[in-house]
Amino acid sequence: MDIYIKCNTKYIIEEKRQIRVQDIAEVIAPPQLVNKIQQLKLLEVPVSKQKTYVISIMDIIKKIKNDFPDVEITNIGSEDILIEYHPQKIKESKIWLYVKVAFIAFIVLTGSTVAIISFHEDVNMAKVFQDIYKIFMGKKVDHPYIIQIPYSIGLILGIVLFFNHLPFIRFSQEPTPIEVEMSLYAKDVENSMVEMLNNEKEGTK
């Protein structure tokens, strides 16, 4: 009999300390085996405190093989699974969430503003505008607004198009650059956590 197992890289488990197959894996198996496999216990959380554990897909396969030696198991998911255990349900205040979002937005906006100003100062953009105006108009002015204003508008539009959306408005279904970077960052964190926890397990053997 063939059994297919698919696990994601990370799961958040709240309150219950007995982690079973059904908590971290999607199982495709003959109907008479599905529920039995899903109820197999993989981990007993030793202490009721927040902590992250790692389970190898090999541990899951061994557990299933011990109870059902005649089955053929195919893994189509992650090889290592992170389990973030919380002794109580996670309750995050919406007000606190909005405060964090506003703070991060302020930091990003301030940093971006400083970066743009620094760039324009480094390349002496004011003189560049004056030179462009003199080339096309034949005279020099201190503030060539006919160039500066369209440039400023174009800069704003370019940033909006680059980040692919405005609040509550998305121009396309593609992820934004920030979403891509956050996804890559999350994967790097998960890989680092898996490596660290596996090293800890090796050190305790």
C-alpha positions in Angstrom: 0.0 0.0 0.0 1.3 3.4 -0.9 1.2 6.3 1.5 2.0 10.0 0.7 3.0 12.5 3.3 3.3 16.3 2.8 4.5 18.6 5.5 5.2 22.3 5.5 8.4 23.8 7.0 6.8 25.3 10.0 3.7 24.8 12.2 2.4 26.7 15.2 0.9 24.4 17.9 -1.1 26.0 20.7 -2.0 24.5 24.1 -1.9 20.8 23.4 1.4 19.1 24.3 0.9 15.8 22.4 1.9 16.4 18.8 0.4 13.9 16.4 0.8 13.3 12.7 -2.4 15.1 11.8 -1.1 18.3 13.5 1.8 18.7 11.1 1.2 16.5 8.0 -1.2 15.9 5.2 -1.6 12.2 4.7 -2.9 10.4 1.6 -3.5 6.7 2.3 -6.1 3.9 2.0 -9.3 4.9 3.9 -8.8 2.2 6.6 -5.3 3.6 7.5 -5.7 7.4 7.2 -7.2 7.9 10.7 -4.8 5.5 12.4 -1.8 7.2 10.8 -3.1 10.7 11.7 -3.4 9.7 15.3 0.2 8.5 15.7 2.0 10.5 18.4 5.2 12.1 17.3 6.2 14.3 20.2 5.3 14.9 23.8 6.2 18.5 24.7 8.2 18.1 27.9 7.7 21.5 29.5 4.6 23.8 29.1 6.5 26.8 27.9 7.0 28.5 24.5 9.7 26.7 22.6 10.5 25.6 19.0 11.2 21.9 18.2 12.3 20.2 15.0 11.0 16.9 13.7 12.6 15.1 10.8 10.5 13.4 8.1 12.6 10.3 8.9 11.1 10.3 12.4 7.6 10.3 11.0 8.4 7.6 8.5 10.0 5.4 11.2 6.9 5.9 13.4 4.5 4.9 10.6 6.7 1.9 9.6 6.8 0.6 13.2 3.0 0.4 13.2 2.5 -0.4 9.5 5.6 -2.2 8.3 4.1 -3.3 4.9 3.4 0.2 3.6 5.4 2.2 1.1 5.9 5.8 2.2 6.6 8.8 -0.2 7.5 12.2 1.2 6.4 15.1 -1.0 7.0 17.9 1.5 9.7 19.3 3.7 12.4 17.1 5.1 12.6 19.0 8.5 9.6 20.4 10.2 9.7 23.2 12.8 7.1 23.1 15.5 6.6 26.4 17.4 4.8 25.4 20.6 2.8 27.9 22.6 1.3 26.9 26.0 -1.6 29.2 25.4 -3.5 30.6 22.4 -1.8 33.5 20.8 -3.8 36.6 21.4 -2.4 39.8 19.7 -4.1 43.1 20.3 -5.2 44.8 17.1 -4.2 48.1 18.6 -0.7 46.8 19.3 -0.5 45.5 15.7 -1.5 48.9 14.3 1.1 50.5 16.5 3.8 48.2 15.2 2.8 48.7 11.5 2.7 52.5 12.0 6.2 52.4 13.7 7.7 50.3 10.9 6.1 52.4 8.2 7.5 55.5 9.9 11.0 54.0 10.1 10.9 52.9 6.4 9.6 56.2 5.2 12.2 58.2 7.2 15.0 55.9 6.0 13.9 56.2 2.4 13.6 59.9 2.6 17.1 60.3 4.0 18.5 57.9 1.4 16.9 59.9 -1.5 18.0 63.3 -0.1 21.6 61.9 0.5 21.7 60.6 -3.1 20.5 63.9 -4.6 23.1 65.8 -2.5 25.9 63.4 -3.5 25.2 63.9 -7.2 24.4 67.6 -6.8 21.0 67.1 -8.5 20.2 70.8 -8.2 23.1 71.7 -10.4 22.1 68.9 -12.8 18.6 70.5 -13.2 20.1 73.9 -13.7 22.5 72.6 -16.4 19.6 70.7 -18.2 17.5 73.9 -18.1 20.4 75.9 -19.5 21.0 73.4 -22.3 17.4 73.5 -23.5 16.3 77.0 -22.6 19.6 78.9 -23.2 19.7 80.6 -19.8 20.5 79.7 -16.2 18.0 79.9 -13.4 18.4 78.9 -9.7 15.1 76.9 -9.5 14.1 75.3 -12.8 10.6 74.3 -11.5 9.6 73.1 -15.0 12.0 70.2 -14.5 11.9 69.8 -10.8 8.2 69.4 -10.4 7.7 66.7 -13.1 10.8 64.9 -11.7 9.3 64.9 -8.2 6.0 63.6 -9.5 7.8 60.9 -11.6 9.8 59.9 -8.6 6.7 59.3 -6.5 4.9 57.4 -9.3 8.0 55.3 -9.8 8.1 54.3 -6.2 4.4 53.4 -6.2 4.8 51.3 -9.3 7.9 49.6 -8.0 6.2 48.6 -4.8 3.2 47.5 -6.8 0.4 48.8 -4.6 -1.2 51.6 -2.6 -3.1 51.0 0.6 -5.9 48.6 -0.2 -5.1 48.7 -3.9 -2.9 46.2 -5.7 -2.0 46.8 -9.3 -1.2 43.2 -10.1 -1.3 39.7 -8.5 2.5 39.5 -8.3 4.1 39.8 -4.8 5.6 43.2 -4.0 9.4 43.5 -3.6 8.9 43.7 0.2 6.8 40.6 0.2 9.5 38.7 -1.8 12.2 39.9 0.6 10.1 38.9 3.6 9.4 35.5 2.2 13.2 34.9 1.5 14.0 36.2 5.0 11.4 33.8 6.6 12.9 30.9 4.7 16.4 31.8 5.8 15.2 32.0 9.4 13.5 28.7 9.2 16.6 27.0 7.6 18.8 28.5 10.3 16.4 27.3 13.1 16.4 23.8 11.6 20.2 23.7 11.5 20.6 25.1 15.0 18.1 22.7 16.5 19.6 19.7 14.7 23.0 20.7 16.0 21.6 20.9 19.5 20.1 17.4 19.1 23.4 16.0 17.8 25.2 17.6 20.8 22.9 16.0 23.3 23.4 12.5 21.9 
